[in-house]
Amino acid sequence: MRAMQTLSAAPMPIPGHIDPVPVARAITPRADGRVDLVGLSKSELREALAAGGLDARQAKLRAKQIWHWIYNRGATDFSVMTDIAKAQHPWLTERFVIGRPQVVEAQVSSDGTRKWLLRSDDGQDFEMVFIPDADRGTLCVSSQVGCTLNCTFCHTGTMKLVRNLTAGEIVGQVMLARDGLGEWPSQPEGRMLTNIVMMGMGEPLYNFDNVRDALSVVMDGDGLALSKRRITLSTSGVVPMMARAGAEIGVNLAVSLHAVTKPVRDEIVPLNRKYGIEELLQACADYPGANNARRITFEYVMLKDKNDSDDDARELVRLLRRYKLPAKVNLIPFNPWPGAAYECSTPERIRSFSNIVFEAGISAPVRTPRGRDIDAACGQLKTAAERKSRAQMDREAADKADALG
């Protein structure tokens, strides 16, 4: 069972020849030996309780009750579970935990965007971002600690990949956001958190099993109950996994395209050297469920004098028509970060590019940058742990505690 695994010494290589960093196969056990129930499927939750010593009938009943308390009530402590006998609470607490990532730092942008720096039980740091709008609230969720893809325009891509996030750590981000937004008990209407995008740190399709299992919990009608139409998975183009994503996850697909010629995409999205543009677009055309009602979104970051010419726009139109793709193109003004080798295209250039695509009958909105002042905008996520030493962060935490004391 996923939650009961021990750490394997054998590394699992990340596919591809671009910075192949080994990733531990299994979940690092908690220091206290308890099993975290967040992120387990219903059957895995039942199996965990049975492995702890409950008989099959008891395990089935308790699993149903605990599932409800976790995902409908937001409970993090067994003592609040009023339909479970008080005498059983210590038994549960001794063996299990309902976890959340540790919040190291929480920031709020001037535009209302929120960013959290989170830490796992084994001390790994990752980030998530919540973007509020008038008619929706979108949570940008990370799938890995770091990233292996090395996209040259992306700050996250300058990090090394440390490890995959577990299903529990992925679901835990959603739970933590709902904690912060005060959205318990769960309500089908009136939520602030209405959409999820797997666009945080990492490449989701290089952590396929955990992303699939996490989103299964998020989409479960008895769980967090977000419709698959409100969830988008973003990939840089891991072609062999795209059909599986459509078949086994079934959420909306976004593709980080960013260029229309091989030399430019090879430079800014190095994965292109393994899976080229034509192969990627064919996989998009074959993606299950793609149609005019569920268009594939192509992300296109606007880089000055690199990928933003009128000829680039016309070539983009030609490619989308050639593969008969029901597409929307999100044009993303480049978000600068220290040491970046690129500049953002001018507003006039972006407008011209957008007009060419739009006049061809393809939606091409220009995304309004959000959260730039807290480095929460697209391509800016990079954990503050890499900008500050751990000792410095510990000193700051101690100073805060002294101030509060």
N, C-alpha and C positions, 0 to 999 in steps of 0.2 A: 504494500500500500504506500502511496506517495508520502504520507505524513510520517510513516514509520521507518523510512529508509535511513541508512547511515551513509556517511560520506565515503564515496568510492575514491580510491587512490588513482584510478585510471582516468585520465582526462578525456573529454569529448571534444575533438577538434571542430572548430567552426568551419563550415563549408567555404570554399573559395581560397584564392591564393593571396588575398589582400590582408596583411596583418593577421594571420591565423592564430588567435589566442585560445589556449585551452580553457574550457569551462568545466567546473566540477559537475559531475553527473547528478549528484543527489543533494538533498536539503541538508544543510549543516544542522545537526541536532541542537536544541536549546541546551544551555548550560544546566538548567534545572531538571532536564529530562522530560518535561511535560510536552504533550502534543498540542500544537495550535490547531484549533478546529476551524478557523477562518480559511475559506478557500477549498475545503473538502466538499466533494459531492455528497448528496444524501446517502448514497450507499457507502462511501468512505467514512462518513460520520458514524453511520451505524456500525461499520466494521471496527472503528476505533474504540467505540464503547464496548463492543464485544471482546476485543483484545484486552481491554482494561479489566474485564471480569464479569460483565453483565450477561445474563442469558439472552438468547435470541429475541424472545418476546419483549423483555425489558429494554434491550438495545434498540429495537425498532420504535417503541413508544417514546423513549427518552430522546432518540435522534430527531423525531418529528417535533417534539416540544422545544428542544434546544435550537434546532434550525429556525423555528419561528421566532424565538427570543433574539437570536443573533441578527437575522435579516429583516425582521419586521419591527422589532423593538429597539435594535441597536445595543442590546445588552453586552456588557463586557465582564460581568461578574455573575457567577452562578447563584449568588445569594438573593438576587432579585427575581429569580424564576419561581414565581409563586405556585405554579402547578406541579412543581417537583418537590417531593418531601424534603423538609429541612434537614433531615438526618442524612440525606444523600449529597447535600451540598459540599461538605468537607471531602467526601470521596471523589467528587468531580474536580474540585479545586486542586487536590493533590496530584491528579493525573493529567489534567487538561488546562488549557488557557484559551481565552478568546482574545486574540492579540490585535494590536495596532502597531504600525511603524512608530518609532519614537520621533517626535517633532523636535528637530534641532533648532530650526529657525523658521519663522513665518513672516512673510512680508506682504504688504498690500500696496499696489501701484496707485498712482494718482488717478488712473482710469477705472479703478475697482478690481483689476486683476489681482488674484492672490497666488503667491508661490510658497510652497513648503519645501524646506530641506529636511529630508527624512533619513532615519538611520535604522538599519535592520538589527536583529538580535545579535548577529555576528559582527556588528560594527561597520557595515558597508553603507555608504551614503548615496542617495538618489533623490530626484526631485519630481514634484507634480505641480500642475498649474490649474487654477480654476478661472474661467473667463466668463463673466456675467454679461448678458445682453438683455435687451428689453423683453424679448420673447423666448429666450432660452438661456441655459447656463451650461457651459461645456467644460468638462474635466479632461485635462490632457494628462494621460497616464503613462508612466514609464514601464518598460518591459525588461530592461537590463540595467546593471550597474556599469555605466560607461557604454561604449559602443565600439564595434569592430570595423565599421565601414569606412572611416577616415574621409568622409565627404569634406572637401577642402573649404567650403563656405560655412560649415557648421561648427560652432564652438564645441558642442558635445562630441563631435568627431575627432577633436584633438585629445580626448581622453583615451586611455587604454580600456579594453573590456575587462572587467573584474570577474563578473559572473552573471548568470541569468537570475532574474527574480523568480521566486516561487509563485505558484498560483495564489497562495495565501497572501503574499506580499503585494501582488497585483490587486486582488480583491480588497486588501487592507487599505489601499489608497482611496478606493471608492468609499469604504466605510468611514475612514478618517475625514474625508471631505464632507460627508453627510453629518458626522459629529459636529464639525465646525460650522455647518450651515443650519444646525438645529432641525434636522429633517427626520427625527424619530418622534413617535412611531411612524412607520412608512405610510405615505399617502399616495394614491395613484394620481391625484390632481394637486396642483399648486406647488409642485416641487421647484426649487431653484436649480437643482442639478438634474437637467433633462437629457443631456447628451454626453457621450464618452468618445474621445478620440485616442487611439493608441498611437500617439505622436510624440510621447515624451522621450526620455533617454532610451536608446537602443533600437534594434531592428526586431520587431515582433516576430517575424517569420523565422528568425534564428533562435527563437525560444518558443517554438510552435506549441508543444504540448501544454506548457504552463499557461500560455495566453489562451489557448482553446478552453482549458479547464476553468480558468478564471472567468472568462466571458460566459461560459455555460452557467455558472452560479449567478452572475450579474443578470443574465437574461431569464433565469428561471422564474416562472410566474408566481411561485411560492417564496421566491428569494427577493432580490432587489428589483426584479420585474421591469427592467428596461428593455424596450423592444429592440430587436436587432436592426431595425431601420433607424434607430437613434444612436447606433454605435458604428464608428468608422475605424478600420484598421489601415494604417499607413505603412507601405513598404517601399524600400528603395529599388526593389525589383528582384527579389529572390524567386526567380521564375519557377523552379521545381516545386515550390511550396504553395504557389498561388491557387492552383486547382484544388488542393486539399483545403486551403483556407475557405474557398467558396463552398465546398461540400460539407466540411465539418464544423465551420463556424458560421458562415452565411451572412456576415455583416457587410456593410458598405465598404468598398475598396477605394483607397486613395493611393496614388503612385507618385513618388518623388521623381519627376522626370527631369526638370531643370535645364535640359539642353536637347537639341534636335539633331546634332551631328556627333559622330563618333569621337573625333578628337576632343571636343569640348566636354562631352559627357564623361569620357575616359578620365579627364582631368578633375572634374568637380564631383563626380560620383564614381569612384574607382571600381565599384562592383560592375560597371558597364563593360569592363574588360573581360568579364566572365559571361555575363548575360547581356547581350547587346540590345539596342533600341528595338530592332525588328522582332527579336525573340520576345522581348518584354511586351510589346504592343500586341503580339499574337496571343500571349497569355492573358492579356486584358480582354481581348475579343472573345476568348474562350471562358472567361470567368462566369461561373454559374450565377444566374439571376440578374446579370447586367442587362438593362433595357432602358428605354427612355424615361421610365418612372424611377429607375434606380441607376442613375448615370455613374460612371467611374469618374472620380475627381483626379485631375492631374495637377500636382503641385509644381509651381514654376517660380523659382526665386530669381528676381531681376538683378542681374549683375552688370554694371556699367561696362560697355564695350566688350562684353564677353558672350552674352547669349540674348541680347536685347534688341537686335536690329530688325528692321522690317522684313528682311529676308528670312530671319529666324521665325518670325511670326507666320509668314507664308508657308514655310516648311512644316511648321507645327500643324497648320490647317491641312496640308497635303497628307501628312502621316495619319491624322485622325480620320480623314475621309477614306484613305486607302484601306484602313482596317475596319471601317464602318463602325467606329466606336461611339456609343452614346456617352458623350463626354461633357464635363465641365472643367474649365481651366482656372485654377486659383492663382492669380499673379501676386507674388509675395515680395514686397519691397525688402531688399536685403537689410538685415538687422546687424549693424556693425558690432564688433567686439575687438578688444585689444589684440593687435598682432594679425588681424585678418588681412588677407592679400587682395581683397576686393572692395569695391565701392558700390553703393546703391545706384541703380539707373536713375536718371532725372525723371521728375514727374511727367514731363512732356514725352520722353521716350516710352515710359510705361503706358501712357495714354494712347500713343500711336500703336503700340504693340497690341493693346487691348482692343482697339477699334478694328484692326485687321482681323483678329480672331472673331470678334463679335459680328462683324459684317458677313462672315462666312457662315453665320447661323449657329455659332458655338458660344455658350455663355463663358465670359472671361472677366469676372469681377476682380477688382484690385483689393486685396485683403488689407484692412486697416491694422497697422501694427498695434499690438496690445502688450502692456507690461514691459516696455523697453527700459523704463527707469529702474526696474528691479531685475533686469536680465532674464525676463520670463517670456520674451517674444520668440517667435519661430527661429530655431537654429542657435539660440543663446543659452540653452540649458547646459550648465556645467557645474557640478556641485561645488558649493562654497568651501568644502573640505579641501579642494585642490587650490583654493586661493588663500586659505588660512591654514596654519598648522593645527593639528589636533590639540596640541598644548595650548595654543592661543585661544581656541574655541572653549577649552575646558576652563581656562582662566576667566573668560568672559562670562561663562555660565556661573562660575563661583562668585564673580563680582555682582551679577544680577541677584543671586540668592542672598548675598550679604546685604544688598540694598533693600531687598524685600523684608529681610529679617530685622 
